[in-house]
Amino acid sequence: MENKEHLITIKRFTSIPEALLVKGELESCDIQSFVQDQHLIAMNFWYSQAIGGIKLQIFKSDYELAQKILSDESKISVDENIQKDQCPECGSDDVIYDKYKNWKGRGFFSIVTFFLCGLPLIFKSRYYHCESCSHCWK
């Protein structure tokens, strides 16, 4: 019987993109890694807590090197370069996305097209609202 190397779980995640980001970082350092349960959680996110999340597994022999790579969290950051929306009037970062602005007109149009064509046509528009100066823009 062959002596096969065992897989160990090095980290657990709640979202698939985070797991794949760390997997890519490990593989860029020539550490073979495997993501377990990603498809189950992609089909039903609520199973994540029940099964212990998405598991990132590596071979036991790569554990020390992987721990060294994962300890440097600054290299593997998801939120590092996210650019926030700014108000064009006052330049404030206190901006919210308002998806229900002018919904009455679009809702009526969807109902009319449903009765005429049998298919509702829904158009989404992005509206932003500045909480500092109350300016709205599309």
Backbone as a ProteinNet text record, in pm:
[ID]
protein_1_A
[PRIMARY]
MENKEHLITIKRFTSIPEALLVKGELESCDIQSFVQDQHLIAMNFWYSQAIGGIKLQIFKSDYELAQKILSDESKISVDENIQKDQCPECGSDDVIYDKYKNWKGRGFFSIVTFFLCGLPLIFKSRYYHCESCSHCWK
[TERTIARY]
83.1	0	87.5	49.4	127.9	107.1	211.9	202.3	171.6	46.4	5.3	8.1	43.6	49.3	-91.7	-118.3	-251.4	-269.5	-394.5	-429.5	-470.9	-432.5	-476.4	-542.8	-639.1	-708.7	-626.4	-586	-502.1	-583.7	-697.6	-778.9	-921.7	-1017.2	-1159.4	-1211.1	-1304.1	-1358	-1509.9	-1573.7	-1718.1	-1756.7	-1663.3	-1694.9	-1595	-1644.9	-1564.1	-1452.8	-1479.6	-1370.8	-1250.6	-1274.7	-1163.1	-1080.5	-1149	-1078.8	-996.1	-1051.9	-979.1	-862.8	-877.2	-767.8	-648.1	-673.4	-564.3	-508	-594.2	-547.8	-451.6	-486.6	-399.1	-265.7	-268.2	-143.4	-53.4	-113.9	-34.4	20.6	-61.3	-15	90.1	89.4	195.3	329.7	326.1	448.1	475.5	416.1	436	389.3	281	219.4	85.8	73.6	-50.6	-158.7	-273.1	-380.8	-513.4	-609.2	-739.4	-847.2	-953.6	-1065.8	-1177.7	-1218.1	-1322.8	-1455.2	-1563.3	-1701.4	-1740.7	-1666.7	-1704	-1831.2	-1851.2	-1968.9	-2095.5	-2084.9	-2199.3	-2244	-2149.9	-2182.8	-2227.2	-2177.5	-2223.2	-2370	-2412.5	-2552.2	-2644.2	-2598.3	-2679.3	-2585.5	-2578.5	-2483.5	-2508.2	-2632	-2665.2	-2603.1	-2555.2	-2487.7	-2346.9	-2298.3	-2161.9	-2136.6	-2227.3	-2209.7	-2222.1	-2309.7	-2334.9	-2216.1	-2146.5	-2036	-1899.6	-1897	-1768.8	-1702.5	-1777	-1722.1	-1648.3	-1588.5	-1507.1	-1368.4	-1317.1	-1188.5	-1078.8	-968.9	-850.3	-754.8	-722.8	-639.8	-510.3	-405.4	-273.3	-215.6	-106.1	-36.4	37.7	48.9	108.9	253.1	325.9	466.3	482.1	377.1	383.8	331.7	299.1	232.4	315.5	441	523.1	539.9	566	581.7	449.5	338.7	207.7	175.3	207.9	184.2	264.5	386.3	470.5	409.6	355.6	294.5	165.5	84.6	-43.6	-29	84.1	103.2	122	166.3	181	49	-47.6	-182.2	-184.6	-81.9	-84.9	-78.1	-17.1	-10.1	-144	-225.3	-350.5	-466.5	-487.7	-595.8	-698.7	-825.1	-931.4	-973.9	-979.7	-1035.2	-932.2	-813.3	-704.9	-726	-761.9	-766.1	-906.5	-1007.1	-1142.9	-1163.1	-1206.3	-1227.2	-1372.7	-1393.3	-1528.2	-1581.1	-1713.8	-1777.3	-1772	-1752.4	-1747.7	-1852	-1905.4	-2004.5	-1937.3	-1995.3	-1934.1	-1951.2	-2045.3	-2069.2	-1974.8	-1972.8	-1895.6	-1771.6	-1757.2	-1641.1	-1645.2	-1760.5	-1773.8	-1776.5	-1727.5	-1733.1	-1860	-1944.2	-2067.3	-2177.9	-2161.8	-2251.2	-2319.3	-2450.5	-2523.7	-2581.3	-2601.1	-2660.2	-2809.9	-2889.9	-3034.9	-3095.5	-3130.6	-3182.3	-3332.3	-3401.9	-3546.6	-3592	-3499.2	-3536.6	-3610.5	-3720.6	-3804.6	-3855.1	-3884.6	-3929.4	-4071.5	-4157.3	-4297.4	-4308.4	-4234.9	-4240.7	-4191.4	-4084.8	-4030.9	-4120.3	-4183	-4274.6	-4396.9	-4450.8	-4566.1	-4529.1	-4412.6	-4366.3	-4351.3	-4301.8	-4286.2	-4420.9	-4520.6	-4654.3	-4716.2	-4703.1	-4759.1	-4692.2	-4562	-4493.6	-4524.9	-4553.6	-4592.7	-4726.3	-4823.6	-4954	-4949.5	-4864.8	-4856.3	-4772.5	-4659.4	-4565.7	-4562.4	-4614.9	-4605.8	-4472	-4392.9	-4260.7	-4235.3	-4211.6	-4185.9	-4045.2	-4035.9	-3905.3	-3868.3	-3759.3	-3715	-3579.8	-3573	-3448	-3395.7	-3271.8	-3211.3	-3130.4	-3143.9	-3064.7	-2995.9	-2877.3	-2803.8	-2815.8	-2866.7	-2874.8	-2793.5	-2720.8	-2640.5	-2692.8	-2680.6	-2729.5	-2621.7	-2583.6	-2484.5	-2556.3	-2514	-2574.9	-2531	-2420.3	-2369.9	-2443.9	-2457.2	-2517.3	-2650.1	-2698.3	-2827.1	-2830.5	-2716.9	-2711.6	-2737.9	-2819.9	-2848.9	-2796	-2740	-2691.4	-2699.7	-2693.4	-2707	-2570.7
-118.3	0	124.7	223.1	344.9	435.9	506.8	604.8	740	782.3	909.4	1019	1137.7	1252	1303.1	1340.1	1384.2	1534	1572.3	1713.4	1764.8	1888.9	1952.3	2085.9	2124.4	2252.1	2361.5	2457.9	2565.3	2689.4	2708.8	2826.7	2800.6	2867.9	2857.4	2995.6	2998.4	3123.8	3116.7	3233.5	3238	3274.1	3329.3	3365	3301	3267.9	3200.6	3290.8	3419.8	3503.7	3514.4	3522.4	3529	3400.8	3287	3159.1	3146.1	3187	3176.3	3274.4	3389	3485.7	3428.8	3368.6	3309.4	3186.2	3108.8	2992.2	3036.5	3144.3	3197.3	3244.4	3305.3	3351.1	3232.6	3126.7	3007.5	2940.6	2931.6	2866.7	2949.2	3082	3163.6	3138	3080.6	3043.6	2893.1	2828.6	2685.7	2594.7	2632.3	2545.5	2500.5	2371.4	2318.6	2322.2	2382.3	2395.8	2357.5	2325.3	2279.1	2351.6	2392.5	2457.7	2355	2325.7	2227.2	2296.1	2237.2	2279.5	2411.1	2458.8	2584.8	2570.7	2457	2440.3	2423.7	2355.7	2340	2475.3	2557.2	2688.8	2783.1	2765	2847.7	2819.2	2695.8	2660.9	2708.2	2702.4	2749.1	2805.3	2937	3004.5	2971.9	2942.8	2919.9	2791.9	2703	2582.5	2612.5	2732.1	2767.2	2746.6	2791.1	2775.3	2629.7	2556.2	2417.7	2326	2350.2	2260.5	2317.6	2433.3	2489	2578.5	2630.4	2724	2656.9	2739.1	2693	2665.8	2546.9	2505.9	2513.2	2575	2577.4	2472.8	2372.6	2261.7	2256.4	2214.2	2197.6	2065.3	2024.5	1904.7	1935.8	1836.3	1852.9	1904.1	1864.5	1904.9	2053.8	2117.9	2260.1	2351.9	2296.2	2373	2492	2472.6	2580.7	2695.5	2662.9	2767.7	2842	2769.9	2833.1	2924.8	2883.6	2968.2	3097.4	3088.3	3206.7	3301.7	3247	3329.9	3393.3	3314.9	3365.8	3462.4	3458.2	3550.3	3693.3	3710.2	3843.8	3882.7	3927.4	3959.2	4081.9	4167	4287.6	4256.1	4142.2	4104.4	4053.5	3995.5	3932.2	4011	4130.8	4213.1	4236.8	4218.1	4235.9	4382	4450.8	4585	4695.9	4662.7	4759.2	4873.7	4841.4	4942.6	4972.3	4954.9	4984	5135.1	5188.4	5332.4	5362.6	5449.8	5487.1	5595.5	5599.4	5705.1	5834.9	5943.6	6075.2	6165	6252.9	6348.4	6447.7	6471	6567.7	6712.4	6738	6874.4	6913	6828	6866.1	6778.4	6667.3	6580.8	6487.4	6475.5	6390.8	6242.4	6157.4	6012.2	5951.6	6033.2	5986.8	5974.3	5876.4	5857.4	5722.4	5720.4	5593.8	5567.6	5442.1	5397.7	5385.1	5454.1	5453.9	5386	5258	5183.7	5199.4	5259.8	5273.9	5413.6	5500.4	5635.6	5627.1	5695.9	5696.7	5557.5	5475.5	5338.6	5334.9	5433.6	5431.3	5433.3	5517.6	5526.1	5398.9	5342.6	5220.4	5100.9	5098.6	4989.8	4990.3	5108.5	5119.9	5072.9	5112.5	5071.7	4919.8	4857.1	4711.7	4640.9	4694.5	4634.3	4645.3	4761.8	4781.6	4687.6	4678	4588.8	4442.7	4408.1	4270.9	4236.5	4329	4302.6	4307.5	4390.7	4400.7	4289	4256.8	4160.1	4025.8	4021.1	3899.3	3886.9	3992.9	3992.7	4130.6	4137.6	4270	4318.1	4439.3	4499.6	4586.9	4552.3	4625	4688.3	4817.3	4888.8	4935.2	4904.7	4946.5	5072.9	5162.6	5285.6	5299.4	5349.9	5372.8	5519.3	5542.1	5676.8	5681.7	5788.7	5807.9	5930.6	5925.6	6033.7	6067.8	6194.1	6240.5	6274	6215.4	6240.5	6375.8	6430.1	6557.1	6678.1	6679.7	6798	6767.2	6642.3	6598.3	6606.9	6607.3	6609.6	6467.9	6457.7	6328	6331.2	6220.1	6209.5	6064.4	6049.9	5917.9	5859.9
0	0	0	-85.3	-97.2	22.8	58.8	166.5	103.3	108.2	48.3	154.1	108.2	198.4	226.4	349.1	389	368.9	343.1	332.8	469.8	497.3	621.5	586.4	666.7	646.6	712.4	631.7	683.9	718.9	651.1	677.6	632.3	697.7	662.7	624.4	527.6	476.3	470.4	468.1	449.7	307.3	229.8	91.4	-4.3	-121.1	-222.7	-276.6	-307.5	-359.3	-265.9	-135.8	-40.9	-45.8	-50.4	-54.5	-181.5	-293.8	-420.6	-427.9	-361.6	-357.7	-282.5	-167.2	-88.6	-159.5	-223.3	-300.4	-410.9	-479.6	-584.6	-530.5	-411.9	-349.9	-314.8	-261.8	-228	-352.9	-456.4	-579.3	-651.2	-631.8	-692.3	-624.8	-504.5	-432	-444	-542.5	-571.2	-457.6	-391.7	-290.8	-347.9	-371.5	-426.4	-318.7	-351.8	-253.3	-317.3	-231.5	-276.2	-196.7	-263.3	-197.9	-186.6	-65.1	-39.2	-7.1	-52.3	-23.7	-88.1	-186.8	-249.9	-333.2	-396.6	-481.5	-397.5	-286.3	-197.1	-143.2	-104	-50	-161	-283.1	-394.8	-426.2	-405.7	-431.9	-319.4	-196.2	-83.2	23.2	29.3	117.7	264.9	301.4	442.2	496.8	411.5	459	510.5	485.1	523.4	672	755.3	899.8	941.5	875.6	915.9	887.5	776.1	739.3	773.6	835.2	877.9	776	680.7	583.5	469.2	387.8	275.7	329.9	302.6	359.9	254.5	290.4	206	260.3	177.8	223.4	144	214.8	153.5	201.8	139.2	185.1	315.7	398.8	531.1	523.3	420.3	407.6	375.5	323.7	288.5	398.6	515.3	620.1	668.5	697.9	753.6	654.8	528.6	427.3	405.7	405.7	386.9	503.8	625.7	742.3	732.7	683.6	667.4	563.8	454.7	350.7	401.7	472.3	520	637	706.6	818.5	770.1	646.4	589.4	523.5	603.7	555.8	464.9	469.6	388	239.4	203.6	62.8	11.2	99.1	57.9	116	66.8	118.5	9.2	41.5	-55.6	-63.3	50.2	58.1	40.3	3.6	2.4	-97	-220.4	-325	-373.9	-290.2	-331.8	-327.4	-440.5	-449.4	-413.9	-319.5	-279.3	-371.6	-383.9	-461.1	-382.5	-455.9	-393	-456.4	-376.6	-424.3	-519.1	-639	-730.8	-684.8	-594.4	-546.3	-433	-327.2	-208.1	-186.4	-258.8	-245.8	-126.2	-61.2	57.6	19.8	110.2	91.5	150.6	210.7	274.9	169.7	78.7	-34.8	-22.4	-49.2	-47.4	-185.5	-215.9	-341.4	-319.9	-400.2	-385.6	-507.1	-492.1	-606.9	-625.9	-530.4	-542.4	-582.1	-618.5	-660.1	-794.2	-806.2	-926.9	-962.5	-862.8	-888.1	-943.7	-908.5	-951.2	-1102.6	-1167.9	-1314.3	-1381.1	-1330.9	-1390.7	-1361.2	-1241.6	-1207	-1296.9	-1324.8	-1413.4	-1553.9	-1603	-1735.4	-1742.5	-1635	-1632	-1638.6	-1570	-1571.6	-1711	-1774.8	-1909	-2009.1	-2006.6	-2101.3	-2073.1	-1947.9	-1916.4	-1981.8	-1975.5	-2035.4	-2187.8	-2245.9	-2391.4	-2453.8	-2392.3	-2451.5	-2379.4	-2259.4	-2180.2	-2109.3	-2116.5	-2055	-1995	-1865.4	-1807.9	-1842.1	-1887	-1914.9	-1796.7	-1732.5	-1614.1	-1644.9	-1627.3	-1649.5	-1515.2	-1488.3	-1362	-1384.4	-1293.8	-1296	-1161.8	-1163.7	-1040	-1003.2	-885.1	-831.3	-703.2	-687.1	-567.3	-493.6	-362.2	-277.9	-175.5	-170.6	-73.5	56.9	165.6	295.3	352.8	304.7	358.1	298.9	166.2	101.9	33.2	41.3	-17	-168.2	-233.6	-379.1	-432.7	-538.1	-602.9	-745.5	-789.3	-925.9	-971.3	-1101.9	-1164	-1195.2
[MASK]
++++++++++++++++++++++++++++++++++++++++++++++++++++++++++++++++++++++++++++++++++++++++++++++++++++++++++++++++++++++++++++++++++++++++++

